[in-house]
Amino acid sequence: MSSEIHHHDHDSNNEMSFDEKLMKLLSHWIKHNEEHALNYRKWAEKAKVNGRRKAAGLLEDAAEMSLATNGKFTAALVTLGKE
């Protein structure tokens, strides 16, 4: 387990408008999911090397799901500019 502390306090700046806050959150979540997907893929490769093909496949699936979620977040960002 990493010693890095991960905070999820996404409601700390009350001076932003709702749209600004939502856009900032969506951008943060996209970056966060990309980092997770990269880590899942790294561990999928390690699992393959260690003969854990099924686990590796599931980790690859998890990476794809994270990136698919980013598609929804990106679409939400686009809609904010159009509503």
C-alpha positions in Angstrom: 0.0 0.0 0.0 1.3 3.4 -0.9 2.2 5.9 1.8 0.8 8.7 -0.3 -2.3 10.3 1.3 -5.2 10.7 -1.0 -7.8 13.3 0.0 -11.3 13.6 -1.5 -12.3 17.0 -0.1 -13.9 18.3 -3.3 -16.1 20.9 -1.6 -13.5 23.2 -0.2 -13.9 26.4 -2.3 -17.3 28.0 -1.8 -16.4 31.1 -3.9 -16.8 29.2 -7.2 -20.0 29.1 -9.0 -21.8 25.8 -9.3 -20.7 25.4 -12.9 -17.1 26.3 -12.2 -17.0 23.8 -9.3 -18.6 21.0 -11.4 -16.2 21.7 -14.3 -13.2 21.5 -11.9 -14.5 18.3 -10.4 -15.0 16.7 -13.7 -11.6 17.6 -14.9 -10.1 16.3 -11.6 -12.0 13.0 -11.9 -10.9 12.5 -15.5 -7.2 12.9 -14.5 -7.7 10.7 -11.5 -9.3 7.9 -13.5 -6.5 8.1 -16.1 -4.0 7.6 -13.2 -6.0 4.7 -11.9 -6.2 3.1 -15.3 -2.5 3.4 -15.8 -1.9 1.7 -12.4 -4.4 -1.1 -13.2 -2.6 -1.8 -16.4 0.8 -1.8 -14.7 -0.5 -4.4 -12.3 -2.2 -6.4 -15.0 1.2 -6.7 -16.7 2.7 -7.9 -13.4 -0.1 -10.3 -13.0 0.5 -11.8 -16.5 4.3 -12.1 -15.8 3.4 -14.0 -12.6 1.0 -16.4 -14.3 -2.2 -14.8 -13.2 -3.9 -14.4 -16.5 -7.5 -14.2 -15.3 -6.6 -11.5 -12.7 -4.6 -9.7 -15.4 -7.7 -9.7 -17.7 -9.9 -8.4 -15.0 -7.5 -5.6 -14.2 -7.4 -4.7 -17.9 -11.2 -4.6 -17.8 -11.1 -2.3 -14.8 -8.7 0.0 -16.7 -11.1 0.1 -19.6 -14.1 0.8 -17.4 -12.2 3.8 -15.8 -11.5 5.2 -19.2 -15.1 4.6 -20.3 -16.3 6.5 -17.3 -14.0 9.4 -18.4 -16.1 9.4 -21.7 -19.1 10.2 -19.6 -17.2 12.9 -17.6 -16.0 14.4 -20.8 -19.5 14.5 -22.3 -20.7 16.1 -19.1 -18.1 18.8 -19.5 -19.2 19.4 -23.1 -22.8 19.7 -22.1 -22.0 22.3 -19.4 -20.8 24.6 -22.2 -24.1 24.1 -24.2 -26.8 24.2 -21.6 
